[in-house]
Amino acid sequence: MTFSIVGFDPETKELGVAVASKFLSVGAVVPFAKAGVGAIATQSWANLDYGKHGLELLETGMAPEKVLEELLQNDDSIALRQVGMVDGKGKSITFTGADCYNWAGGVAGENFAVQGNILVDEQTVEVMKSTFLQAQGSLAERLLAALLAGDVAGGDSRGKQSAALLIVKENGSYGGYNDKFIDLRVDDHGDPVRELVRLLKMHRLYFEVTTSEDVVAVEGELASELQNLLYENGHLERELTDREDLLDAVQSYHLIQNFDERIQPRGMIDRKVVEFMRIK
């Protein structure tokens, strides 16, 4: 009752799953991934053991087709299952049981697998494939572009409710404690895929590392603008007696807004933080 795409980026070694459905909190059911191992989407009367045991088998070095074979032979309801899988080398496979509700099917290729059931028609799967192959940017951006294209093409024939994006890479989490790089969920929303797109933009703002070309000095017209913006947002008194007051306010703003990853040396600021301040 879902459409999804699993993918692998051979350059960054990221693995991930993007999924949408007319189902509450689909992100709590369908996506599984482990850095260096693989990504799995289990759906259509989802058997969550496909995710857990599938990753365990992939971690032993077993190829996706053998993993799928192993999972299916231990399941009495394979006709109702649907699964997509990609390993840490880009090998992939997709499976759709004979009794999955129409339209149901999938397609797999190097570094990706797309699948869906109860879809308007097969166009959803085909456009997701072509979009993923043609899209530019990070794995998260390409997976989400494919999901959005599938949503526009028809998606789940019953309507829309939830969507999720899971990306893993080694030490990818906040602080580098685990491999969960991106874990975004829209559990109940009228337009969940587009809301997921918005959340990914926010995630990039909050957690991506500042590029050198985005670092600018707090001086001249920018310093005056920042003073006005901080005043309007209640972070600074308009009358300044010392430049240090402005720099203190800039530092404080970063901490209040949780822009930990974008804090710059005193007297400097990230352009993306300035852009955020301008629209708030």
ZADO-1210 file (C-alpha; in nm, 4 decimals, padded with zeros to 6 digits):
<atoms>
<atom x="00.0000" y="00.0000" z="00.0000" code="MET" pos="1"/>
<atom x="00.3008" y="00.2131" z="-00.0730" code="THR" pos="2"/>
<atom x="00.5586" y="00.3331" z="-00.3252" code="PHE" pos="3"/>
<atom x="00.9283" y="00.3526" z="-00.2439" code="SER" pos="4"/>
<atom x="01.2820" y="00.3726" z="-00.3760" code="ILE" pos="5"/>
<atom x="01.6009" y="00.2371" z="-00.2217" code="VAL" pos="6"/>
<atom x="01.9350" y="00.3713" z="-00.3400" code="GLY" pos="7"/>
<atom x="02.3132" y="00.3715" z="-00.3051" code="PHE" pos="8"/>
<atom x="02.5664" y="00.6442" z="-00.3868" code="ASP" pos="9"/>
<atom x="02.8979" y="00.4842" z="-00.4906" code="PRO" pos="10"/>
<atom x="03.0892" y="00.8085" z="-00.4296" code="GLU" pos="11"/>
<atom x="02.9699" y="00.8955" z="-00.0783" code="THR" pos="12"/>
<atom x="02.8783" y="00.5349" z="00.0137" code="LYS" pos="13"/>
<atom x="02.5442" y="00.6601" z="00.1429" code="GLU" pos="14"/>
<atom x="02.2483" y="00.4205" z="00.1416" code="LEU" pos="15"/>
<atom x="01.8860" y="00.5189" z="00.1765" code="GLY" pos="16"/>
<atom x="01.5126" y="00.4745" z="00.1380" code="VAL" pos="17"/>
<atom x="01.2395" y="00.7212" z="00.0396" code="ALA" pos="18"/>
<atom x="00.8780" y="00.6114" z="00.0780" code="VAL" pos="19"/>
<atom x="00.5225" y="00.7477" z="00.0668" code="ALA" pos="20"/>
<atom x="00.1834" y="00.5943" z="00.1375" code="SER" pos="21"/>
<atom x="-00.1810" y="00.6353" z="00.2332" code="LYS" pos="22"/>
<atom x="-00.0822" y="00.4863" z="00.5675" code="PHE" pos="23"/>
<atom x="-00.0145" y="00.6452" z="00.9059" code="LEU" pos="24"/>
<atom x="00.3584" y="00.6873" z="00.9827" code="SER" pos="25"/>
<atom x="00.4939" y="00.4791" z="00.6957" code="VAL" pos="26"/>
<atom x="00.8468" y="00.5686" z="00.8088" code="GLY" pos="27"/>
<atom x="00.7994" y="00.3520" z="01.1170" code="ALA" pos="28"/>
<atom x="00.7342" y="00.0434" z="00.9033" code="VAL" pos="29"/>
<atom x="00.8959" y="00.0379" z="00.5590" code="VAL" pos="30"/>
<atom x="01.2568" y="00.1704" z="00.5626" code="PRO" pos="31"/>
<atom x="01.5600" y="-00.0167" z="00.6940" code="PHE" pos="32"/>
<atom x="01.9244" y="00.0676" z="00.6268" code="ALA" pos="33"/>
<atom x="02.2720" y="00.0110" z="00.7690" code="LYS" pos="34"/>
<atom x="02.5871" y="00.1924" z="00.6628" code="ALA" pos="35"/>
<atom x="02.8202" y="-00.0183" z="00.4526" code="GLY" pos="36"/>
<atom x="02.5612" y="-00.2965" z="00.4332" code="VAL" pos="37"/>
<atom x="02.2438" y="-00.2044" z="00.2477" code="GLY" pos="38"/>
<atom x="01.8978" y="-00.0503" z="00.2364" code="ALA" pos="39"/>
<atom x="01.5647" y="-00.2328" z="00.2314" code="ILE" pos="40"/>
<atom x="01.2022" y="-00.1265" z="00.1820" code="ALA" pos="41"/>
<atom x="00.9496" y="-00.3846" z="00.3011" code="THR" pos="42"/>
<atom x="00.5850" y="-00.3145" z="00.2153" code="GLN" pos="43"/>
<atom x="00.2435" y="-00.4519" z="00.1102" code="SER" pos="44"/>
<atom x="00.1335" y="-00.6322" z="00.4260" code="TRP" pos="45"/>
<atom x="00.4884" y="-00.5521" z="00.5306" code="ALA" pos="46"/>
<atom x="00.6937" y="-00.8209" z="00.6996" code="ASN" pos="47"/>
<atom x="00.9341" y="-00.6189" z="00.9145" code="LEU" pos="48"/>
<atom x="01.1614" y="-00.9211" z="00.9509" code="ASP" pos="49"/>
<atom x="01.2571" y="-00.8623" z="00.5863" code="TYR" pos="50"/>
<atom x="01.4260" y="-00.5433" z="00.6998" code="GLY" pos="51"/>
<atom x="01.5948" y="-00.6780" z="01.0117" code="LYS" pos="52"/>
<atom x="01.7004" y="-01.0197" z="00.8808" code="HIS" pos="53"/>
<atom x="01.7675" y="-00.8880" z="00.5323" code="GLY" pos="54"/>
<atom x="02.0319" y="-00.6500" z="00.6637" code="LEU" pos="55"/>
<atom x="02.1819" y="-00.9254" z="00.8778" code="GLU" pos="56"/>
<atom x="02.2175" y="-01.1468" z="00.5706" code="LEU" pos="57"/>
<atom x="02.3568" y="-00.8658" z="00.3556" code="LEU" pos="58"/>
<atom x="02.6151" y="-00.7987" z="00.6246" code="GLU" pos="59"/>
<atom x="02.7503" y="-01.1528" z="00.5808" code="THR" pos="60"/>
<atom x="02.8295" y="-01.0677" z="00.2180" code="GLY" pos="61"/>
<atom x="02.5315" y="-01.2499" z="00.0699" code="MET" pos="62"/>
<atom x="02.4108" y="-01.1011" z="-00.2602" code="ALA" pos="63"/>
<atom x="02.0653" y="-00.9347" z="-00.2682" code="PRO" pos="64"/>
<atom x="01.9093" y="-01.2076" z="-00.4850" code="GLU" pos="65"/>
<atom x="02.0247" y="-01.4738" z="-00.2377" code="LYS" pos="66"/>
<atom x="01.9040" y="-01.2672" z="00.0561" code="VAL" pos="67"/>
<atom x="01.5614" y="-01.2335" z="-00.1057" code="LEU" pos="68"/>
<atom x="01.5519" y="-01.6063" z="-00.1737" code="GLU" pos="69"/>
<atom x="01.6291" y="-01.6749" z="00.1906" code="GLU" pos="70"/>
<atom x="01.3623" y="-01.4337" z="00.3149" code="LEU" pos="71"/>
<atom x="01.0935" y="-01.5706" z="00.0861" code="LEU" pos="72"/>
<atom x="01.1501" y="-01.9349" z="00.1671" code="GLN" pos="73"/>
<atom x="01.0823" y="-01.8666" z="00.5344" code="ASN" pos="74"/>
<atom x="00.7575" y="-01.6746" z="00.4742" code="ASP" pos="75"/>
<atom x="00.4169" y="-01.8375" z="00.4219" code="ASP" pos="76"/>
<atom x="00.2640" y="-01.5159" z="00.2816" code="SER" pos="77"/>
<atom x="00.5087" y="-01.4247" z="00.0046" code="ILE" pos="78"/>
<atom x="00.2248" y="-01.3614" z="-00.2420" code="ALA" pos="79"/>
<atom x="00.1294" y="-01.0524" z="-00.0396" code="LEU" pos="80"/>
<atom x="00.4817" y="-00.9155" z="00.0119" code="ARG" pos="81"/>
<atom x="00.6738" y="-00.6503" z="-00.1742" code="GLN" pos="82"/>
<atom x="01.0379" y="-00.5598" z="-00.1109" code="VAL" pos="83"/>
<atom x="01.3174" y="-00.3554" z="-00.2655" code="GLY" pos="84"/>
<atom x="01.6820" y="-00.3998" z="-00.1705" code="MET" pos="85"/>
<atom x="02.0238" y="-00.2543" z="-00.2544" code="VAL" pos="86"/>
<atom x="02.3540" y="-00.3533" z="-00.0983" code="ASP" pos="87"/>
<atom x="02.6689" y="-00.1579" z="-00.0151" code="GLY" pos="88"/>
<atom x="02.8096" y="-00.2242" z="-00.3610" code="LYS" pos="89"/>
<atom x="02.5052" y="-00.1082" z="-00.5563" code="GLY" pos="90"/>
<atom x="02.3629" y="-00.4512" z="-00.6390" code="LYS" pos="91"/>
<atom x="01.9856" y="-00.4471" z="-00.6187" code="SER" pos="92"/>
<atom x="01.6664" y="-00.6468" z="-00.6507" code="ILE" pos="93"/>
<atom x="01.2915" y="-00.5886" z="-00.6237" code="THR" pos="94"/>
<atom x="01.0111" y="-00.8383" z="-00.5638" code="PHE" pos="95"/>
<atom x="00.6326" y="-00.8158" z="-00.5919" code="THR" pos="96"/>
<atom x="00.4135" y="-01.1036" z="-00.4745" code="GLY" pos="97"/>
<atom x="00.1454" y="-01.2377" z="-00.7071" code="ALA" pos="98"/>
<atom x="-00.1397" y="-01.1271" z="-00.4787" code="ASP" pos="99"/>
<atom x="-00.0271" y="-00.7662" z="-00.4181" code="CYS" pos="100"/>
<atom x="-00.3107" y="-00.5284" z="-00.5019" code="TYR" pos="101"/>
<atom x="-00.3073" y="-00.3637" z="-00.8453" code="ASN" pos="102"/>
<atom x="-00.1315" y="-00.1804" z="-00.9754" code="TRP" pos="103"/>
<atom x="00.1749" y="-00.3440" z="-00.8235" code="ALA" pos="104"/>
<atom x="00.5274" y="-00.3920" z="-00.9542" code="GLY" pos="105"/>
<atom x="00.8822" y="-00.2683" z="-00.9508" code="GLY" pos="106"/>
<atom x="01.2066" y="-00.2172" z="-01.1389" code="VAL" pos="107"/>
<atom x="01.5680" y="-00.2469" z="-01.0250" code="ALA" pos="108"/>
<atom x="01.9019" y="-00.1420" z="-01.1697" code="GLY" pos="109"/>
<atom x="02.2513" y="-00.0551" z="-01.0595" code="GLU" pos="110"/>
<atom x="02.2360" y="00.1394" z="-00.7308" code="ASN" pos="111"/>
<atom x="01.8547" y="00.1488" z="-00.7003" code="PHE" pos="112"/>
<atom x="01.5253" y="-00.0399" z="-00.6786" code="ALA" pos="113"/>
<atom x="01.1760" y="00.1102" z="-00.7153" code="VAL" pos="114"/>
<atom x="00.8505" y="-00.0599" z="-00.6166" code="GLN" pos="115"/>
<atom x="00.4891" y="00.0165" z="-00.5406" code="GLY" pos="116"/>
<atom x="00.1451" y="-00.1350" z="-00.4899" code="ASN" pos="117"/>
<atom x="-00.2117" y="-00.0073" z="-00.5075" code="ILE" pos="118"/>
<atom x="-00.0780" y="00.2536" z="-00.7486" code="LEU" pos="119"/>
<atom x="-00.2769" y="00.4449" z="-01.0089" code="VAL" pos="120"/>
<atom x="-00.0676" y="00.2694" z="-01.2766" code="ASP" pos="121"/>
<atom x="00.2878" y="00.1640" z="-01.3638" code="GLU" pos="122"/>
<atom x="00.3809" y="00.5193" z="-01.4647" code="GLN" pos="123"/>
<atom x="00.4605" y="00.5968" z="-01.1008" code="THR" pos="124"/>
<atom x="00.7390" y="00.3386" z="-01.0956" code="VAL" pos="125"/>
<atom x="00.8731" y="00.4280" z="-01.4399" code="GLU" pos="126"/>
<atom x="00.8966" y="00.7996" z="-01.3694" code="VAL" pos="127"/>
<atom x="01.0649" y="00.7341" z="-01.0353" code="MET" pos="128"/>
<atom x="01.3299" y="00.5268" z="-01.2103" code="LYS" pos="129"/>
<atom x="01.3999" y="00.7853" z="-01.4810" code="SER" pos="130"/>
<atom x="01.4043" y="01.0736" z="-01.2326" code="THR" pos="131"/>
<atom x="01.6509" y="00.9001" z="-01.0016" code="PHE" pos="132"/>
<atom x="01.8843" y="00.8225" z="-01.2903" code="LEU" pos="133"/>
<atom x="01.8732" y="01.1772" z="-01.4263" code="GLN" pos="134"/>
<atom x="01.8658" y="01.3791" z="-01.1028" code="ALA" pos="135"/>
<atom x="02.1703" y="01.5645" z="-00.9708" code="GLN" pos="136"/>
<atom x="02.2777" y="01.6250" z="-00.6130" code="GLY" pos="137"/>
<atom x="02.3096" y="01.4129" z="-00.3015" code="SER" pos="138"/>
<atom x="02.1517" y="01.0704" z="-00.2598" code="LEU" pos="139"/>
<atom x="01.8842" y="01.2255" z="-00.0379" code="ALA" pos="140"/>
<atom x="01.7994" y="01.4825" z="-00.3039" code="GLU" pos="141"/>
<atom x="01.7864" y="01.2214" z="-00.5810" code="ARG" pos="142"/>
<atom x="01.5693" y="00.9805" z="-00.3810" code="LEU" pos="143"/>
<atom x="01.3320" y="01.2578" z="-00.2838" code="LEU" pos="144"/>
<atom x="01.3177" y="01.3901" z="-00.6411" code="ALA" pos="145"/>
<atom x="01.2168" y="01.0409" z="-00.7544" code="ALA" pos="146"/>
<atom x="00.9555" y="01.0123" z="-00.4786" code="LEU" pos="147"/>
<atom x="00.8071" y="01.3500" z="-00.5684" code="LEU" pos="148"/>
<atom x="00.7974" y="01.2568" z="-00.9377" code="ALA" pos="149"/>
<atom x="00.6135" y="00.9363" z="-00.8509" code="GLY" pos="150"/>
<atom x="00.3709" y="01.1287" z="-00.6336" code="ASP" pos="151"/>
<atom x="00.2946" y="01.3701" z="-00.9173" code="VAL" pos="152"/>
<atom x="00.2582" y="01.0814" z="-01.1644" code="ALA" pos="153"/>
<atom x="-00.0169" y="00.9236" z="-00.9562" code="GLY" pos="154"/>
<atom x="00.1302" y="00.7501" z="-00.6560" code="GLY" pos="155"/>
<atom x="-00.0948" y="00.5628" z="-00.4145" code="ASP" pos="156"/>
<atom x="-00.4392" y="00.5353" z="-00.5737" code="SER" pos="157"/>
<atom x="-00.6088" y="00.5724" z="-00.2317" code="ARG" pos="158"/>
<atom x="-00.4605" y="00.9148" z="-00.1598" code="GLY" pos="159"/>
<atom x="-00.1841" y="01.0643" z="00.0553" code="LYS" pos="160"/>
<atom x="-00.0985" y="01.0508" z="00.4224" code="GLN" pos="161"/>
<atom x="00.2664" y="00.9947" z="00.5146" code="SER" pos="162"/>
<atom x="00.6204" y="00.9900" z="00.3771" code="ALA" pos="163"/>
<atom x="00.9724" y="00.9293" z="00.5050" code="ALA" pos="164"/>
<atom x="01.3386" y="00.9572" z="00.4113" code="LEU" pos="165"/>
<atom x="01.6167" y="00.7536" z="00.5728" code="LEU" pos="166"/>
<atom x="01.9839" y="00.7988" z="00.4759" code="ILE" pos="167"/>
<atom x="02.2752" y="00.6240" z="00.6477" code="VAL" pos="168"/>
<atom x="02.6510" y="00.6567" z="00.6279" code="LYS" pos="169"/>
<atom x="02.9277" y="00.5732" z="00.8732" code="GLU" pos="170"/>
<atom x="02.9349" y="00.8189" z="01.1655" code="ASN" pos="171"/>
<atom x="02.6774" y="01.0287" z="00.9827" code="GLY" pos="172"/>
<atom x="02.4596" y="01.1236" z="01.2800" code="SER" pos="173"/>
<atom x="02.4708" y="01.4465" z="01.4779" code="TYR" pos="174"/>
<atom x="02.8011" y="01.4295" z="01.6632" code="GLY" pos="175"/>
<atom x="02.9066" y="01.1203" z="01.4672" code="GLY" pos="176"/>
<atom x="02.7672" y="00.8748" z="01.7232" code="TYR" pos="177"/>
<atom x="02.5932" y="00.6403" z="01.4779" code="ASN" pos="178"/>
<atom x="02.5244" y="00.5978" z="01.1064" code="ASP" pos="179"/>
<atom x="02.1790" y="00.7615" z="01.0875" code="LYS" pos="180"/>
<atom x="02.2586" y="01.0648" z="00.8711" code="PHE" pos="181"/>
<atom x="01.9036" y="01.1714" z="00.7788" code="ILE" pos="182"/>
<atom x="01.5842" y="01.0373" z="00.9372" code="ASP" pos="183"/>
<atom x="01.2861" y="01.2530" z="00.8405" code="LEU" pos="184"/>
<atom x="00.9216" y="01.1528" z="00.8755" code="ARG" pos="185"/>
<atom x="00.5900" y="01.3117" z="00.7898" code="VAL" pos="186"/>
<atom x="00.3414" y="01.0914" z="00.9722" code="ASP" pos="187"/>
<atom x="00.0038" y="01.2458" z="00.8855" code="ASP" pos="188"/>
<atom x="-00.0243" y="01.5272" z="00.6306" code="HIS" pos="189"/>
<atom x="-00.2356" y="01.6313" z="00.3333" code="GLY" pos="190"/>
<atom x="00.0688" y="01.6591" z="00.1065" code="ASP" pos="191"/>
<atom x="00.3371" y="01.4518" z="00.2810" code="PRO" pos="192"/>
<atom x="00.5955" y="01.4267" z="00.0022" code="VAL" pos="193"/>
<atom x="00.6150" y="01.8020" z="-00.0494" code="ARG" pos="194"/>
<atom x="00.6352" y="01.8481" z="00.3263" code="GLU" pos="195"/>
<atom x="00.9245" y="01.6008" z="00.3254" code="LEU" pos="196"/>
<atom x="01.0969" y="01.8139" z="00.0600" code="VAL" pos="197"/>
<atom x="01.0628" y="02.1154" z="00.2928" code="ARG" pos="198"/>
<atom x="01.2047" y="01.9204" z="00.5858" code="LEU" pos="199"/>
<atom x="01.5061" y="01.8076" z="00.3831" code="LEU" pos="200"/>
<atom x="01.5824" y="02.1723" z="00.3036" code="LYS" pos="201"/>
<atom x="01.5650" y="02.2481" z="00.6748" code="MET" pos="202"/>
<atom x="01.7880" y="01.9518" z="00.7544" code="HIS" pos="203"/>
<atom x="02.0512" y="02.0778" z="00.5113" code="ARG" pos="204"/>
<atom x="02.0387" y="02.4221" z="00.6707" code="LEU" pos="205"/>
<atom x="02.0774" y="02.2902" z="01.0247" code="TYR" pos="206"/>
<atom x="02.3236" y="02.0060" z="00.9763" code="PHE" pos="207"/>
<atom x="02.5351" y="02.0607" z="00.6643" code="GLU" pos="208"/>
<atom x="02.8833" y="02.1964" z="00.7220" code="VAL" pos="209"/>
<atom x="02.9455" y="02.5540" z="00.6071" code="THR" pos="210"/>
<atom x="03.1396" y="02.5885" z="00.2810" code="THR" pos="211"/>
<atom x="03.4304" y="02.8324" z="00.2690" code="SER" pos="212"/>
<atom x="03.2581" y="03.0485" z="00.0066" code="GLU" pos="213"/>
<atom x="02.9627" y="03.1033" z="00.2416" code="ASP" pos="214"/>
<atom x="03.1737" y="03.2575" z="00.5206" code="VAL" pos="215"/>
<atom x="03.1530" y="03.6393" z="00.5243" code="VAL" pos="216"/>
<atom x="03.2688" y="03.9120" z="00.7629" code="ALA" pos="217"/>
<atom x="03.0232" y="04.0913" z="00.9885" code="VAL" pos="218"/>
<atom x="03.1089" y="04.4426" z="00.8759" code="GLU" pos="219"/>
<atom x="02.9840" y="04.7387" z="00.6750" code="GLY" pos="220"/>
<atom x="02.6309" y="04.7106" z="00.5303" code="GLU" pos="221"/>
<atom x="02.5980" y="04.3501" z="00.6457" code="LEU" pos="222"/>
<atom x="02.6716" y="04.4500" z="01.0050" code="ALA" pos="223"/>
<atom x="02.4011" y="04.7184" z="00.9864" code="SER" pos="224"/>
<atom x="02.1545" y="04.4725" z="00.8331" code="GLU" pos="225"/>
<atom x="02.2272" y="04.2118" z="01.1003" code="LEU" pos="226"/>
<atom x="02.1747" y="04.4704" z="01.3709" code="GLN" pos="227"/>
<atom x="01.8312" y="04.5529" z="01.2289" code="ASN" pos="228"/>
<atom x="01.7363" y="04.1864" z="01.1794" code="LEU" pos="229"/>
<atom x="01.8411" y="04.0907" z="01.5298" code="LEU" pos="230"/>
<atom x="01.6507" y="04.3851" z="01.6713" code="TYR" pos="231"/>
<atom x="01.3362" y="04.2903" z="01.4776" code="GLU" pos="232"/>
<atom x="01.3653" y="03.9333" z="01.6080" code="ASN" pos="233"/>
<atom x="01.4086" y="04.0512" z="01.9675" code="GLY" pos="234"/>
<atom x="01.7721" y="03.9431" z="01.9998" code="HIS" pos="235"/>
<atom x="01.9328" y="04.2877" z="02.0254" code="LEU" pos="236"/>
<atom x="01.8710" y="04.6418" z="02.1422" code="GLU" pos="237"/>
<atom x="01.8744" y="04.8882" z="01.8512" code="ARG" pos="238"/>
<atom x="02.1152" y="05.1299" z="02.0196" code="GLU" pos="239"/>
<atom x="02.4592" y="04.9692" z="02.0278" code="LEU" pos="240"/>
<atom x="02.7432" y="05.1106" z="02.2315" code="THR" pos="241"/>
<atom x="02.9964" y="04.8488" z="02.1202" code="ASP" pos="242"/>
<atom x="03.0493" y="04.6258" z="01.8142" code="ARG" pos="243"/>
<atom x="03.1056" y="04.3440" z="02.0610" code="GLU" pos="244"/>
<atom x="02.7370" y="04.3636" z="02.1548" code="ASP" pos="245"/>
<atom x="02.6465" y="04.2801" z="01.7942" code="LEU" pos="246"/>
<atom x="02.8900" y="03.9900" z="01.7811" code="LEU" pos="247"/>
<atom x="02.7558" y="03.8586" z="02.1122" code="ASP" pos="248"/>
<atom x="02.4033" y="03.8749" z="01.9677" code="ALA" pos="249"/>
<atom x="02.5115" y="03.6899" z="01.6515" code="VAL" pos="250"/>
<atom x="02.6614" y="03.4134" z="01.8654" code="GLN" pos="251"/>
<atom x="02.3525" y="03.3972" z="02.0862" code="SER" pos="252"/>
<atom x="02.1231" y="03.3795" z="01.7811" code="TYR" pos="253"/>
<atom x="02.3073" y="03.0719" z="01.6503" code="HIS" pos="254"/>
<atom x="02.2627" y="02.8928" z="01.9821" code="LEU" pos="255"/>
<atom x="01.8957" y="02.9874" z="02.0191" code="ILE" pos="256"/>
<atom x="01.8161" y="02.8706" z="01.6642" code="GLN" pos="257"/>
<atom x="02.0273" y="02.5524" z="01.6987" code="ASN" pos="258"/>
<atom x="02.2655" y="02.6469" z="01.4180" code="PHE" pos="259"/>
<atom x="02.5471" y="02.4659" z="01.6003" code="ASP" pos="260"/>
<atom x="02.7012" y="02.3355" z="01.2767" code="GLU" pos="261"/>
<atom x="02.7160" y="02.6841" z="01.1200" code="ARG" pos="262"/>
<atom x="02.8805" y="02.8826" z="01.4004" code="ILE" pos="263"/>
<atom x="03.1835" y="03.0692" z="01.2622" code="GLN" pos="264"/>
<atom x="03.4851" y="03.2372" z="01.4273" code="PRO" pos="265"/>
<atom x="03.3922" y="03.5612" z="01.6002" code="ARG" pos="266"/>
<atom x="03.3349" y="03.8389" z="01.3487" code="GLY" pos="267"/>
<atom x="03.2281" y="03.5998" z="01.0703" code="MET" pos="268"/>
<atom x="02.8924" y="03.4503" z="00.9725" code="ILE" pos="269"/>
<atom x="02.7510" y="03.1907" z="00.7321" code="ASP" pos="270"/>
<atom x="02.5544" y="03.3407" z="00.4414" code="ARG" pos="271"/>
<atom x="02.2861" y="03.0725" z="00.4808" code="LYS" pos="272"/>
<atom x="02.2206" y="03.1858" z="00.8367" code="VAL" pos="273"/>
<atom x="02.1814" y="03.5420" z="00.7092" code="VAL" pos="274"/>
<atom x="01.9370" y="03.4202" z="00.4430" code="GLU" pos="275"/>
<atom x="01.7373" y="03.2390" z="00.7108" code="PHE" pos="276"/>
<atom x="01.7242" y="03.5544" z="00.9214" code="MET" pos="277"/>
<atom x="01.5962" y="03.7557" z="00.6243" code="ARG" pos="278"/>
<atom x="01.2904" y="03.5349" z="00.5735" code="ILE" pos="279"/>
<atom x="01.2009" y="03.4961" z="00.9406" code="LYS" pos="280"/>
</atoms>
